[in-house]
Amino acid sequence: MASRTLYSQRDPALKKRDDFEDILEERRNSSDLKYALKCYMPVLYKGVTPCKPSMIKTMVLQSEQLRYVVTELSKETGEATEVIQGEALAILEEMAHKLHLGTVRFFAYMLNKAFKVLYQRIRVNEDGIQRLQQAIQEHPLVLLPSHRSYMDFLIVSYLLYTNDLALPVIAAGMDFLGMKFVGEMLRMSGAFFIRRSFGGDRLYWAVFSEYVKTILRNGYAPIEFFLEGTRSRTCKSLTPKVGLLSIAMEPFFKGEVFDVSMVPISISYERVLEEALYARELLGVPKPKESTSGLLKARRILSEDYGNIHVYFGQPVSLRSLAQGRINRSQYNLMPRHISRRPGEDVQVFVNDVAYKMVRLQEESMVLRPWVLVATILLQNPHGVEAVWLAEQTAWLRGLAQAFGAFLDWPDHISASRAVASGLALHPNLVCTERGRVRLATEPKGPGARAPEEDLFNHAVTVLSCASYRNQVLHVFLRPALLAMAMDVAPTSRKDDVYSCFGYLRDVFSNEFILCPGAEVQDFDEACFLLTKCSAIQILKQDIVATERGRPTLSFLSAMFQPFLLGYQVVCRYLCEEVAESLPEKSYVAGVRSYAVKRILSGELACLEVLSSDLQKNVLAALLRMGALRKSKAGELVTLRVNKSAINTIENTLGGRVSTQKPVLARL
């Protein structure tokens, strides 16, 4: 059971945490205009002379790599090189940033005003800022923030401007260009725009990759992009997309730079601006198109309190150190640098491992407020609990989370009841308190009867919104919970049987959570260590057994992940009961949702989280990966072919038919 992961085993509770400082405190006592117009002279990489965006475009167009691709395409298509070069220029004009200090100062002024209204505090680790200042001067820099909100890239640039650090060039989607004026202002603040997909368009890929590499290898600015590719509507980490990361590593692989520093950035929100919007998207409501008018209508959010933000700048990670012993860079000397080549399997595996490592580092430095613990408990008790008991349970869960290494922002002098009350006050749209009982909020019924489906939809919005906060803490409990569930489904208590079931569950859920490829043994050892540490299990010579004291903890952990288990079972049942042999892929999500709604309305199923399109798509990816589904394509129609025998095997291994009972939270 060897592991090739980039991680080493550690007690997560022993990790040293940096101190945080509220940057809004000084801003509240000073002039917004003075802040925006302050002297801004950031230190740059090796003292390089700042380069105008127009010069970067010229360097890209004159690069050997792009000229080679243009020549090759000219030979293949018969078009003149001047025509193809013109197409490359048009792509670059659409894509490139136009950093303009005046626009940056305007954003600084506006964001300063908005942040002081929206947030109580924006807290940043000062040690991280100092490490970043040093790293910017030493090597080309890649900033990798987590992505939970549109605010993410604004906050990072705001913090860098505040601390006189070089502003990044930020990869952004083309959606923003549809916003009149705003899109161009973002471009003049450092954003460059790329298409969501460009398939086999070699010219676009050549322009895009050369643009990124030109900025990176010359150190003109840090490059910033989101490893997850898109915002997480569920507020748990998404499987990383490695395309841009692979491009950012290439200058190092080819020996064009000595090293590249990668900085994971964890941005934690006590209340997410888009929480209700995300829930509706997960329930099938189309995402609103980005527009300037929509932005202006959103001004009403300025009347609400969104609590605290924590931004943690992690330790810069050296690509050179990670590649030591893993990548033989001499292979890149076998052909000219300007000729692109598909990375070998060893490089692809390495890039993927690094991507997972960086997302794990983001997760480990997420700062959690007490509200995420409250949300976790309320979701297991949707009909309500006594406020006193809720405080007791939250205090218990705090201790368990801290023992497992959670990064909790909960000062010792704050009582559990006070911490719970603060969280409830910040989320009045999700919870309500009546006669000393706390429960999830339900939309009051107006005059006239409403369809059951409409009531169900409104309730599901609340549940999925609340689940987005519980999801922020799942990475802390994931591995112990997988072990707890494995102990439930394993045929015996023998360690080998439990490990086998742990590995199977880990494989099933590897599209759902960040589980590093090749780290099965480490994850199992970590789960055993943590559950032994809290006296929930005993590891005997050949067996793993639950202690009497630990049974409530194991039940709690299993119940926390029960919605995901049920979701996978519901999809399996749908495919076996409602689908003959195949179905169009585009009908899959709607079909699963309709099937689940019927079961919920009939009382057979109580878990509303199975309605989440994110969960349904993750199940689809898992079933395709495990061979239970197969795709076939005829023209534009993509069909899913169902292997019902394999589907039944997966469902039975996960625990059989879907339970009709609501998970019960043990009173600990």
C-alpha positions in Angstrom: 0.0 0.0 0.0 2.5 2.6 -1.2 1.5 6.2 -1.6 3.1 8.6 -4.1 1.4 11.7 -2.7 3.2 15.0 -2.3 2.1 15.1 1.4 3.6 13.8 4.5 1.6 12.6 7.6 1.2 15.2 10.3 -1.0 15.9 13.2 -3.2 18.7 11.7 -3.9 20.2 15.2 -0.3 21.1 15.6 -0.1 23.4 12.6 1.0 26.9 13.6 -1.4 29.6 12.7 -0.5 33.2 11.8 -2.1 36.1 13.5 -4.6 38.2 11.6 -5.1 42.0 11.4 -8.3 43.8 10.4 -7.3 46.0 7.4 -10.7 47.9 7.6 -9.9 49.3 11.0 -7.5 51.9 9.6 -9.7 52.5 6.6 -12.7 53.4 8.7 -10.6 56.2 10.3 -9.1 57.7 7.2 -10.2 59.3 3.9 -11.2 57.1 1.1 -9.9 59.5 -1.4 -6.6 59.8 0.3 -6.3 56.0 0.4 -7.1 55.8 -3.4 -4.5 58.5 -4.3 -1.7 57.3 -2.1 1.8 56.9 -3.4 1.8 53.4 -5.0 5.3 52.1 -5.9 5.3 48.3 -5.5 8.5 46.3 -5.4 8.9 44.2 -8.6 10.6 40.9 -9.5 14.4 41.5 -9.5 13.8 45.2 -10.0 12.5 44.7 -13.5 11.4 47.8 -15.3 7.6 47.9 -15.5 6.4 46.9 -19.0 3.4 48.5 -20.7 0.6 46.1 -21.8 1.1 47.2 -25.4 4.8 46.0 -25.2 3.7 42.6 -23.9 1.3 42.2 -26.8 4.2 43.0 -29.2 6.4 40.4 -27.5 3.7 37.8 -27.8 3.1 38.4 -31.5 6.9 38.3 -32.3 7.6 35.2 -30.2 9.1 32.2 -31.9 6.3 29.9 -30.6 3.5 31.9 -32.1 5.3 32.5 -35.4 5.9 28.8 -35.7 2.2 28.0 -35.1 1.2 30.7 -37.7 3.6 29.2 -40.2 2.3 25.6 -39.6 -1.4 26.7 -39.9 -0.6 28.6 -43.1 0.9 25.4 -44.6 -2.1 23.3 -43.5 -4.9 25.8 -44.6 -3.3 27.5 -47.5 -4.0 31.0 -46.0 -1.4 33.6 -46.1 0.7 34.0 -42.9 -0.4 37.7 -42.8 -4.0 36.7 -42.5 -3.4 34.2 -39.7 -1.2 36.7 -38.0 -4.1 39.2 -38.1 -6.3 36.6 -36.5 -3.8 36.2 -33.7 -3.7 39.9 -33.2 -7.5 40.0 -33.0 -7.5 37.2 -30.4 -4.8 39.1 -28.4 -6.8 42.4 -28.5 -9.8 40.5 -27.2 -7.8 38.8 -24.5 -5.1 41.1 -23.2 -5.2 43.3 -20.1 -4.6 47.1 -20.2 -3.5 47.9 -16.6 -4.1 51.6 -15.9 -3.3 53.1 -12.6 -6.1 55.6 -12.7 -8.7 52.9 -13.0 -7.0 51.0 -10.2 -7.3 54.0 -8.0 -11.0 54.4 -8.9 -11.6 50.7 -7.9 -9.7 51.3 -4.7 -11.9 54.2 -3.8 -15.2 52.4 -4.6 -14.2 49.1 -3.0 -13.0 50.9 0.1 -16.4 52.4 0.5 -18.3 49.2 -0.3 -16.3 46.9 2.0 -16.7 49.2 5.0 -20.5 48.9 4.5 -20.7 45.2 3.7 -18.3 43.7 6.2 -17.5 44.0 9.8 -13.9 43.1 9.3 -11.5 41.9 6.6 -8.8 40.1 8.4 -5.5 39.1 6.7 -2.5 37.3 8.0 0.3 39.8 8.2 3.0 37.1 8.0 1.6 36.0 4.7 1.8 39.5 3.3 5.4 39.7 4.3 6.2 36.4 2.8 4.5 37.5 -0.4 6.5 40.7 -0.5 9.7 38.7 -0.4 8.5 36.1 -2.9 7.6 38.7 -5.5 11.2 39.9 -5.6 12.8 36.5 -6.0 10.9 34.4 -8.6 8.0 34.7 -11.0 4.8 34.4 -8.9 1.5 32.5 -9.4 -1.3 33.4 -7.1 -3.9 30.7 -6.5 -7.0 31.9 -4.6 -9.9 29.8 -3.6 -13.1 30.7 -5.4 -16.4 31.0 -3.5 -17.6 34.4 -4.7 -17.2 37.1 -7.3 -15.5 39.1 -4.5 -12.5 36.9 -4.5 -10.3 38.6 -7.2 -11.5 42.0 -6.0 -10.4 41.3 -2.5 -7.0 40.0 -3.5 -6.2 43.0 -5.7 -7.5 45.3 -2.9 -5.2 43.8 -0.4 -2.2 43.9 -2.7 -2.8 47.6 -3.5 -3.3 48.3 0.3 0.1 46.7 1.1 2.0 48.3 -1.9 2.5 44.9 -3.6 2.5 44.4 -7.4 -1.0 44.0 -8.8 -1.6 40.6 -10.5 -2.7 39.9 -14.1 -5.9 37.9 -13.5 -7.5 35.2 -15.7 -11.2 36.0 -16.1 -14.1 34.6 -18.1 -15.5 36.2 -21.2 -18.9 36.7 -19.4 -17.6 40.0 -17.9 -17.0 41.5 -21.3 -20.8 41.6 -21.7 -21.0 44.2 -18.9 -20.9 47.6 -20.5 -18.0 49.7 -19.1 -17.4 47.3 -16.2 -15.7 44.7 -18.4 -13.3 47.3 -19.8 -12.6 48.7 -16.3 -11.8 45.2 -15.1 -9.4 44.9 -18.1 -7.7 48.2 -17.0 -7.4 46.8 -13.5 -5.4 43.8 -14.6 -8.0 41.2 -15.9 -7.3 39.3 -19.1 -10.2 37.4 -20.7 -10.2 33.9 -21.9 -12.9 31.7 -23.5 -14.4 28.9 -21.4 -13.3 26.4 -23.9 -11.4 26.5 -27.2 -11.1 22.8 -28.0 -8.7 22.2 -30.9 -8.2 25.9 -31.8 -4.4 25.8 -32.1 -4.1 29.5 -32.8 -6.1 30.5 -29.8 -4.2 28.1 -27.6 -0.8 29.4 -28.9 -1.8 33.1 -28.3 -3.2 32.3 -24.8 -0.3 30.2 -23.6 2.4 32.5 -25.0 0.6 35.5 -23.4 0.7 33.9 -20.0 4.3 32.6 -20.3 5.6 36.0 -21.6 4.3 37.7 -18.4 5.5 35.0 -16.2 9.0 34.4 -17.4 9.8 38.1 -17.5 8.3 38.7 -14.1 6.2 41.7 -15.3 3.4 40.9 -12.8 2.1 38.0 -10.7 -0.3 35.7 -12.6 -3.5 35.0 -10.8 -6.1 32.4 -11.6 -8.6 30.0 -9.9 -7.5 26.4 -9.9 -11.2 25.3 -9.5 -12.0 27.1 -12.8 -15.3 28.5 -11.7 -17.0 29.6 -8.5 -18.0 26.8 -6.2 -21.8 27.1 -5.8 -21.6 24.6 -2.9 -18.7 26.3 -1.1 -16.7 23.1 -1.0 -13.6 22.8 -3.1 -14.0 21.7 -6.7 -11.8 19.3 -8.6 -8.9 21.4 -9.9 -8.5 22.3 -13.6 -4.9 21.9 -14.6 -4.7 23.6 -18.0 -3.5 27.1 -16.9 -1.3 25.6 -14.2 0.4 23.4 -16.8 1.1 26.5 -18.9 2.5 28.4 -15.9 4.9 25.6 -15.1 6.2 25.3 -18.7 8.8 28.1 -18.4 10.4 26.2 -15.5 10.3 22.8 -17.3 12.1 24.4 -20.3 14.7 26.1 -18.2 13.5 29.6 -19.0 13.2 30.5 -15.3 15.1 29.2 -12.3 11.9 28.6 -10.3 8.2 29.6 -10.0 6.6 30.4 -6.6 3.0 29.3 -6.2 1.0 30.9 -3.4 -2.3 29.3 -2.2 -4.7 31.9 -0.9 -7.7 30.9 1.2 -10.6 33.4 1.3 -13.3 32.6 3.9 -16.6 34.3 4.1 -18.8 34.3 7.2 -21.7 35.1 4.9 -21.5 34.7 1.1 -23.1 37.4 -1.0 -24.4 34.9 -3.6 -25.8 32.3 -1.2 -29.4 32.3 -2.4 -28.4 32.8 -6.0 -26.2 29.7 -5.8 -28.9 27.6 -4.2 -31.3 28.5 -7.0 -28.7 27.7 -9.6 -28.2 24.3 -8.0 -32.0 23.7 -8.3 -32.0 24.5 -12.0 -32.7 28.2 -12.2 -30.4 29.6 -15.0 -27.5 31.7 -13.9 -28.3 35.4 -14.5 -26.2 36.9 -17.3 -23.6 39.3 -16.0 -24.7 42.9 -16.9 -24.1 46.4 -15.7 -27.8 46.9 -14.9 -27.8 43.7 -12.8 -24.8 45.1 -10.9 -26.6 48.3 -10.2 -29.7 46.4 -9.1 -27.6 44.5 -6.6 -26.9 47.7 -4.6 -29.6 46.6 -2.2 -27.0 44.2 -0.6 -25.3 47.3 0.8 -28.1 47.4 3.4 -27.2 44.0 4.9 -24.4 42.7 7.1 -22.1 40.1 5.7 -19.9 39.6 8.8 -16.2 38.9 8.5 -13.8 37.8 5.7 -10.5 36.1 6.5 -7.8 36.0 3.8 -4.9 33.7 4.4 -1.8 34.0 2.1 -0.1 30.7 2.4 3.6 29.8 2.3 5.0 30.2 -1.3 5.5 26.8 -2.7 8.6 26.3 -4.8 7.9 24.5 -8.1 11.6 23.6 -8.3 11.4 21.8 -4.9 8.3 19.9 -5.8 9.8 18.8 -9.2 13.0 17.5 -7.6 13.2 13.8 -8.3 9.9 13.8 -10.1 10.5 15.6 -13.4 13.5 15.1 -15.7 13.8 18.5 -17.4 16.4 17.4 -19.8 13.6 15.9 -22.0 12.7 19.4 -23.0 16.2 19.8 -24.6 15.4 17.3 -27.3 13.6 19.8 -29.5 13.5 23.6 -29.9 11.7 25.4 -27.1 9.3 27.2 -29.5 7.8 23.9 -30.7 5.0 22.9 -28.4 4.7 19.2 -27.4 2.2 17.3 -25.4 3.5 16.7 -21.9 4.5 13.2 -21.1 2.5 11.1 -18.7 4.9 11.8 -15.8 4.5 15.5 -16.3 0.7 15.3 -16.5 0.6 13.2 -13.3 3.0 15.7 -11.6 0.9 18.8 -12.6 -2.3 17.0 -11.4 -0.6 16.2 -8.0 0.5 19.8 -7.6 -3.0 21.0 -8.4 -4.5 18.8 -5.7 -1.8 19.8 -3.2 -2.5 23.5 -3.7 -6.3 23.0 -3.3 -5.6 21.0 -0.1 -3.4 23.8 1.2 -6.3 26.2 0.5 -8.6 24.0 2.4 -6.3 23.6 5.4 -6.1 27.4 5.8 -9.8 28.2 5.5 -10.8 30.1 8.6 -14.1 28.8 10.0 -16.6 30.8 12.1 -18.9 29.1 14.7 -21.8 29.5 12.3 -20.5 26.6 10.1 -20.8 24.3 13.1 -24.3 25.6 13.9 -25.3 25.0 10.3 -23.9 21.4 10.4 -26.0 20.6 13.5 -29.2 22.3 12.2 -29.1 20.4 8.9 -29.2 17.1 10.9 -32.2 18.5 12.9 -34.2 20.5 10.3 -37.4 20.5 12.5 -35.6 22.4 15.2 -33.7 22.0 18.5 -33.7 23.7 21.8 -31.3 26.7 21.8 -29.6 25.5 24.9 -28.9 22.1 23.4 -27.7 23.7 20.2 -25.1 25.7 22.1 -24.0 22.5 24.0 -23.7 20.6 20.7 -21.8 23.4 19.0 -19.3 23.5 21.9 -18.8 19.8 21.6 -18.4 20.0 17.8 -15.9 22.9 18.3 -13.7 20.6 20.4 -13.9 17.8 17.8 -13.1 20.1 14.9 -10.1 21.6 16.7 -8.8 18.1 17.5 -9.1 17.3 13.8 -7.1 20.4 12.9 -9.8 22.9 11.9 -8.8 26.6 11.6 -11.5 28.1 13.8 -12.0 31.8 14.6 -13.5 31.4 18.0 -11.8 33.3 20.8 -11.6 31.4 24.1 -13.5 34.1 26.0 -16.6 33.8 23.8 -19.2 31.4 25.2 -20.9 28.8 23.0 -24.3 30.5 23.5 -22.9 33.9 22.5 -21.2 32.4 19.4 -24.3 30.6 18.3 -26.4 33.8 18.9 -24.0 35.8 16.7 -24.3 33.3 13.9 -28.1 33.2 14.0 -28.3 37.0 14.0 -26.1 37.1 10.8 -28.3 34.6 9.0 -31.9 35.6 9.7 -32.9 34.4 6.2 -31.9 30.8 7.0 -32.9 30.3 10.6 -35.6 31.4 13.0 -35.9 31.2 16.8 -39.3 30.7 18.4 -39.9 30.0 22.1 -36.3 29.0 22.7 -36.2 26.6 19.7 -34.0 27.1 16.6 -34.9 25.7 13.3 -34.3 26.2 9.6 -36.5 29.0 8.2 -39.4 28.3 5.9 -41.0 30.9 3.7 -44.3 32.0 5.2 -47.3 31.1 3.1 -49.2 34.0 1.6 -52.8 34.2 0.7 -54.0 31.4 -1.6 -52.7 27.9 -2.0 -49.4 27.2 -3.6 -48.3 24.1 -5.5 -46.4 21.6 -3.3 -43.5 21.8 -5.8 -43.2 25.5 -5.1 -43.1 25.0 -1.4 -40.6 22.3 -1.9 -38.4 24.6 -4.0 -38.5 27.4 -1.5 -37.6 25.0 1.3 -34.8 23.5 -0.8 -33.3 27.0 -1.3 -33.0 27.4 2.5 -31.5 23.9 2.9 -29.0 24.2 0.1 -28.0 27.7 1.3 -27.4 26.3 4.8 -25.6 23.3 3.4 -23.1 25.7 1.7 -21.9 26.7 5.1 -21.7 23.1 6.5 -19.7 22.3 3.3 -17.0 24.7 4.4 -16.0 22.4 7.2 -16.4 19.0 5.4 -12.7 18.8 4.6 -11.9 18.7 8.3 -14.1 15.6 8.9 -13.9 13.9 5.5 -11.4 11.2 6.2 -12.6 10.2 9.7 -16.2 10.2 8.3 -15.1 7.9 5.4 -13.7 5.6 8.0 -16.8 5.7 10.1 -18.9 4.9 7.0 -16.5 2.1 6.0 -16.9 0.5 9.4 -20.7 0.5 8.9 -20.5 -1.3 5.5 -17.5 -3.5 6.0 -18.4 -7.2 6.3 -16.2 -7.6 9.4 -14.2 -5.4 11.7 -10.9 -6.7 10.4 -8.6 -3.9 9.4 -8.1 -5.2 5.8 -11.9 -5.3 5.3 -12.4 -1.8 6.7 -9.5 -0.5 4.5 -11.0 -2.1 1.4 -14.4 -0.4 2.1 -12.6 2.9 2.9 -10.8 2.8 -0.4 -14.0 2.0 -2.3 -15.9 4.9 -0.7 -12.9 7.1 -1.3 -13.0 6.2 -5.0 -16.8 6.7 -5.3 -16.6 10.2 -3.7 -13.4 11.3 -5.4 -15.4 13.6 -7.7 -17.2 15.0 -4.7 -14.3 16.0 -2.5 -10.6 16.8 -2.7 -9.0 13.4 -2.3 -5.5 13.4 -3.7 -4.8 10.6 -6.2 -2.5 8.0 -4.8 -3.0 9.0 -1.2 -5.3 6.2 -0.1 -2.9 4.8 2.5 -2.1 8.2 4.0 -5.8 9.2 4.1 -6.6 5.9 5.9 -3.8 6.3 8.4 -4.8 9.9 9.1 -8.5 8.8 9.7 -7.3 6.1 12.1 -5.0 8.5 13.9 -7.7 11.2 14.3 -10.4 8.8 15.5 -8.0 7.1 17.9 -6.9 10.5 19.2 -10.5 11.4 20.1 -11.1 7.9 21.6 -13.7 7.0 19.0 -12.1 3.8 17.9 -9.5 1.2 19.1 -7.1 -0.4 16.7 -6.3 -3.8 17.8 -3.8 -6.2 16.2 -6.1 -7.2 13.3 -9.3 -5.2 14.0 -10.7 -1.7 14.1 -13.6 -1.4 16.6 -15.7 1.4 17.9 -15.5 2.3 21.6 -18.6 2.8 23.6 -17.6 6.4 24.1 -16.9 6.9 20.4 -20.2 5.6 19.0 -22.0 9.0 19.1 -19.0 10.6 17.3 -19.0 8.0 14.6 -22.8 8.3 14.2 -22.4 12.1 13.9 -19.7 11.8 11.3 -21.8 9.3 9.2 -24.9 11.5 9.5 -22.9 14.6 8.3 -22.1 12.8 5.0 -25.4 11.0 4.7 -26.9 13.5 2.2 -24.1 12.6 -0.3 -24.6 8.9 0.3 -28.3 9.3 -0.3 -27.7 11.4 -3.4 -25.6 8.7 -5.0 -28.2 6.0 -4.1 -31.0 8.1 -5.5 -29.2 8.5 -8.8 -28.5 4.7 -8.9 -32.2 4.0 -8.2 -33.3 6.4 -10.9 -31.0 4.8 -13.5 -32.3 1.3 -12.6 -36.0 2.1 -12.3 -36.6 4.9 -14.8 -34.1 4.3 -17.6 -34.5 1.4 -20.0 -31.0 1.1 -21.5 -29.9 4.7 -22.3 -30.9 8.3 -22.1 -29.7 11.6 -23.6 -27.0 13.2 -21.4 -28.9 16.5 -21.6 -31.9 14.9 -20.0 -30.0 13.4 -17.1 -30.1 16.2 -14.5 -33.8 17.0 -15.2 -34.7 13.3 -15.0 -32.9 12.8 -11.7 -34.4 16.0 -10.2 -38.0 15.0 -11.3 -37.5 11.5 -9.8 -36.2 12.9 -6.5 -39.0 15.4 -6.3 -41.6 12.7 -6.6 -40.0 10.6 -3.8 -39.7 13.6 -1.6 -43.3 14.7 -2.1 -44.5 11.1 -1.5 -42.7 11.0 1.8 -40.3 8.3 0.7 -37.3 10.6 0.9 -36.5 13.4 3.4 -33.2 14.7 2.1 -33.6 17.8 0.0 -29.9 18.0 -0.8 -30.3 15.3 -3.4 -31.9 18.0 -5.6 -28.5 19.7 -6.0 -27.3 19.6 -9.7 -23.7 19.8 -8.4 -24.2 16.5 -6.6 -26.0 14.9 -9.5 -23.2 15.9 -11.9 -20.6 14.5 -9.5 -22.5 11.2 -9.4 -22.5 11.1 -13.2 -18.8 11.7 -13.3 -18.2 8.9 -10.8 -20.4 6.4 -12.6 -18.7 7.2 -15.9 -15.3 6.8 -14.3 -16.3 3.5 -12.7 -17.7 2.1 -15.9 -21.3 1.9 -14.8 -22.2 4.4 -17.5 -20.8 4.8 -20.9 -21.1 7.8 -23.3 -21.7 7.4 -27.0 -22.1 10.2 -29.5 -24.1 10.3 -32.7 -23.8 13.7 -34.3 -24.6 16.3 -31.7 -26.5 13.9 -29.5 -24.6 12.4 -26.5 -26.2 9.3 -25.0 -25.6 7.7 -21.7 -25.7 3.9 -21.8 -26.5 2.2 -18.5 -24.9 -0.9 -17.1 -27.6 -1.8 -14.6 -25.6 -4.7 -13.1 -22.7 -2.3 -12.3 -25.2 0.3 -11.0 -26.8 -2.2 -8.6 -23.4 -3.3 -7.4 -22.4 0.3 -6.5 -25.8 1.0 -4.8 -25.6 -2.2 -2.8 -22.0 -1.5 -1.7 -23.1 2.0 -0.6 -25.7 0.4 1.7 -28.6 -0.9 -0.3 -31.9 0.8 -1.0 -32.4 4.5 -0.1 -33.4 4.8 3.6 -36.8 6.6 4.1 -35.7 7.7 7.5 -34.2 11.1 8.4 -30.7 10.7 9.9 -30.9 11.3 13.6 -28.2 13.3 15.5 -27.1 11.5 18.6 -27.2 13.6 21.8 -23.6 13.7 22.8 
